[in-house]
Amino acid sequence: MGSESESLKTLPSYGGQAVIEGVLMRGSQGAAIAMRAPNKEIVIKTEPLSGIYKSRIVKIPFLRGLISLWDSLGLGMRALTTSANVQTGEDEKLEGPAMYLTLGLSLCFGVAIFLLAPAVVGQLGERFLGINAWWSNLLEGVIRLLLVIGYIWVIGRVPDISRVFAYHGAEHRTINAFEGGVELTPDNVARFPVEHTRCGTSFLLTLVILSVLLFSLLGPLPLGWRLISRIALLPVLAGLSYEYIRWTARHMDSVLVRSMVRPNLALQRLTTREPSPDMLEVSIAAFNAMMVSEKKQSEETPLSP
């Protein structure tokens, strides 16, 4: 187990995202999207990643998490738009100011519902239930967690979203198979789990739990300052959560770490479904195309030492 874990630590940390009838795979320099078109053919598109990933700034703890998350939001939005266009056959794309406006509005909605609304409820608990700041923050965290789980559960019952979740499972299985050192074929990949330690679902759960601990340190606050603190500390929580996910993923040989990540892996059962062989084929195609893109970018612009 020890030698296997050590070899895993030396592998690149590839990641991905499910899109509409497809999968996005990303490395450190290149990304690729593979999508099943309405005519059943696999359409593949690749693109180089931002030049910031070639700089030393991505090696700075906490800051690298914020940079990665922000860039991933833009890349994910473009990938979803591309996959939607493949399904509809439309030539117009949501990009530039329109794309970032959509992304901004979505972020504002998410912050209001999942970050600020629970804070308001927690404040009301202090005022009308007579609970102290610690219990108020715990109440806030529980409500936030229930909102996240409830939202995922509800949208997961929509057939189209359920298929996206199945591609999410295919993405995880493909990366698990690569890290397991097997040839990437649908039969081989199908033997690996649909959960993965570096999943965005794990990031969300970690952020919620850390928010209870961090916000509790602030003590009692007026409602206005309470809301401001939640927004101001969101980048701190994101950076901490990123580093936690990164650390646990590299220490899965530890019994303690495996116990720590069990809640994260359990929550992924809501955001993944059992992928079909043709979905695995799409995910493998995305991964292979990403690897080719990685090699090309590496040859053209080597990473900074």
C-alpha positions, 0 to 999 in steps of 0.5 A: 500500500505504501509504495502504491500511494507514493507512486500515486503522489507523483502522478499529475492531478488530472481533473474534470467535469461532466457536461451535457452528453459529455465530459471535460478533462483538464490537465495542467496545460491543456483541456479537452471536451468529448461529447456524444453528438445526436448522430452518436458520433463523439465530437472532441474539442481541445484548448490550451489552459491559461498561461497562469498555470505555467507560472510560479504563482500556482505553487503558492498555497491557498492562493493557487486554490482561488486561481484554480477555482476561478479559472475552472468556473470559466472553463466549465462554463465554456464547456457547458456552452460548447456541449449545449451547442453540439446537441442543438446544432446552434452556431452562436455561443455564449461567450465574452461579456454575456458568458461572464454576466451569466456566470456572475449572476449564477454566483450571486444567486448561489451566494444569496441562497447558500451563504447569506440565507442560512446566516440570516436564519442563524441570526434569528436563532440568536435573537428569538431562541436565545442561543449563543453565537456557537449554537447559532453558527452550528444552526447556520451550518446545518441549514447550509448543508441541508440546502446543498444536499436538498438542492442536489437531490432535487435536481438529480431527479431531473432526467437530463441532470441524471444523465449529467451525473452519470457522465460525472461518474464516468469522469471519476472512473476514468481518472481512477483507472488512470491513477490505478495504472490500467489501460483505459478501455470501457471494460477496465474503467468500469471496474473502478469506483464512481467516487473520487477524493478530488471531486467538487462535491467533496469541496462543497461539503468541506467548505460547509464544515469549515465555515462552521469552525471559522465563523464560530471564531468571530463570536456574536455579530450584528446582522449586517456584519455577519453577512459581510463577514460571510462574503469576505471570508468566502475566499478564505474558506475556498482556499482552505477547502482546496488545500484540505482536498489536495492534502487528503488526496495525497495521503489516502494511504493513511487510515485516519485520512480515509476515515476523514474523507468518508463523508465526502465520498458518501455525498458524491453518491448524490452527484454521480450515477452508474455510467453506461459503456458508451458514456465511459467511451466518451470519458476515455476519449476526453482523457486521451485527447487531454493527454495529447493536448498536454503533450503538445503544450508541454513541447511548445511552452515548457513549464517554468521551473 
